[in-house]
Amino acid sequence: MRIALAQIVSTPSPEENLGLVADGARAAAAAGARTVVFPEATMCCFGVKLGPVAEPLDGPWADRVRAIAEEAGVTVVAGMFTPAEDGRVHNTLLVTGGGVEASYEKIHLFDAFGFAESDTVAPGTGLRTIQVDGRTLGLTTCYDLRFPGLYQELGDRGAQLVLAPASWGAGPGKREQWDLLVRARALDSTAFVAACDQADPETVGRERGKAPTGIGASLVASPYGAVVAQLGEEPGLLVADVDLDEVDAARKAIPVLANRRF
């Protein structure tokens, strides 16, 4: 399966960010990718009030993404915000195009490093896998990377590739943690993990805010924890071929899912 990770810098404007989605989808299709993954908060960057931005999955922003995916002929995975019943929003992944229509609401909220995502975001409760070309892909978002049990459960459910859009906050040690966690979750689940981060806003002349932005370094890790491909800090498109048949071999060689007792 050929996948693409579109590492962008989202702005506060959902309309402007649709242009980034369109550009990334076209570039991914031109490169022969079947699926293109955009970061968490593709719809709108963190650091602004999310309530006025949030739209339902059948709203105009999501419909525009659907049209982009159909025109490009790819499956698009992009982070957006949808209304929650308690007045907060859900941090939602929209998956659309190529015969796929699904969504995932981020389960683990980033209440860490002095930031409280749960002040404005309500947690999701359900795991989600999707089928692309007969293969099972798992959906996760950013802070989910710190919870190995989620990735092992997705592995139990047959996920051979787990997607992890992110808006990874900058700070001391955060790049090292990012690399380590993505590779560790690949080992935990014995699956490929494709983690697409927001690019570092300083690379496009913008400042890092107090809210999570991004550090770049989007990567694909193999079931053995090796880095298949990785980007730098600036915006870019990573295209990688992943042989999902390797997952079966890895699970026979390192049967952590079968051997674990807790």
C-alpha positions, -999 to +999 in steps of 0.1 A: +000+000+000+013+034-009+004+061+016+012+098+019+016+120+049+009+157+042+028+177+068+012+211+068+009+242+091-028+248+097-040+284+101-070+297+122-090+298+089-109+266+080-114+280+044-076+286+040-068+251+053-091+236+027-066+249+001-038+230+019-060+198+019-066+202-018-029+207-026-019+178-005-045+154-019-036+163-055+001+158-048-005+125-031-026+113-060+001+123-085+026+103-064+003+072-067-007+071-030-039+054-021-044+072+012-032+107+023-031+115+060-032+151+072-024+162+108-047+167+138-064+201+137-062+203+099-095+222+100-082+249+124-050+252+144-051+251+182-049+283+201-083+298+190-118+292+203-128+259+189-166+261+196-173+286+168-152+266+144-167+232+150-191+217+124-209+183+122-196+156+100-222+164+074-214+201+075-199+223+048-162+219+057-164+181+058-184+181+025-156+201+009-131+176+020-153+149+005-153+167-028-115+171-027-110+134-020-133+124-048-117+147-073-082+134-064-093+098-062-078+091-028-089+084+007-083+115+028-077+114+066-079+149+082-084+163+117-114+185+124-136+196+153-172+185+157-198+197+183-201+177+215-233+173+234-220+190+265-210+223+248-174+213+242-161+199+209-148+165+198-113+163+183-124+142+153-107+125+124-126+126+092-119+097+068-135+100+034-130+091-003-121+060-022-152+042-010-144+049+027-165+070+050-157+070+087-147+091+117-128+088+150-131+110+181-099+113+200-100+092+232-070+105+252-070+142+257-039+162+261-041+173+297-003+174+302+027+198+301+004+226+315-022+224+287-057+211+294-074+199+261-103+186+282-113+222+290-127+226+255-127+190+241-148+161+251-132+126+249-143+100+224-151+065+237-149+041+208-120+025+190-122+027+152-107+006+124-114+011+087-110-010+056-089+003+027-084-021-003-093-050+020-067-041+046-075-030+082-062+003+094-065+017+129-072+054+138-056+073+166-047+109+173-016+126+188-017+120+227-031+085+220+005+076+212+013+076+249-011+047+255+002+013+243-030-005+253-049+013+226-025+002+199-025-034+211-063-034+211-062-021+175-037-049+167-061-074+183-088-061+159-066-068+129-050-034+123-020-038+101-014-001+098-023+025+125-026+062+115-017+089+140-024+124+129-009+149+155-003+185+165+027+176+187+036+203+211+072+216+211+094+216+242+125+200+258+127+164+248+095+164+228+111+154+195+129+125+212+096+114+228+078+117+194+103+094+176+104+070+205+067+067+210+058+062+173+084+034+170+074+019+203+037+018+194+047+000+162+064-026+183+036-029+208+010-036+180+034-053+156+019-030+129+031-002+107+024+032+123+021+063+101+023+095+122+016+128+105+024+159+125+019+195+119+050+211+105+069+235+128+052+269+123+085+287+126+096+272+092+069+293+075+075+325+095+049+320+122+054+318+159+049+288+182+020+296+206+011+283+240-012+258+225+002+227+207+014+235+172+038+210+156+074+200+153+073+182+120+092+149+118+062+129+104+073+093+100+063+058+091+076+030+115+076-007+106+063-035+128+099-040+139+102-004+151+124+007+122+119+041+106+107+035+070+108+072+061+107+106+079+103+143+071+121+173+086+105+202+104+091+221+074+060+214+054+063+185+029+048+153+016+061+119+027+052+091+003+060+055+015+053+020+003+044-003+031+042-041+026+014-050+049+022-087+045+052-080+067+028-076+096+019-113+096+055-122+095+063-098+124+035-112+145+048-147+141+084-136+149+075-113+178+041-126+190+036-099+217-001-097+211-005-134+216+020-137+245+009-108+267-008-116+300-021-081+309 
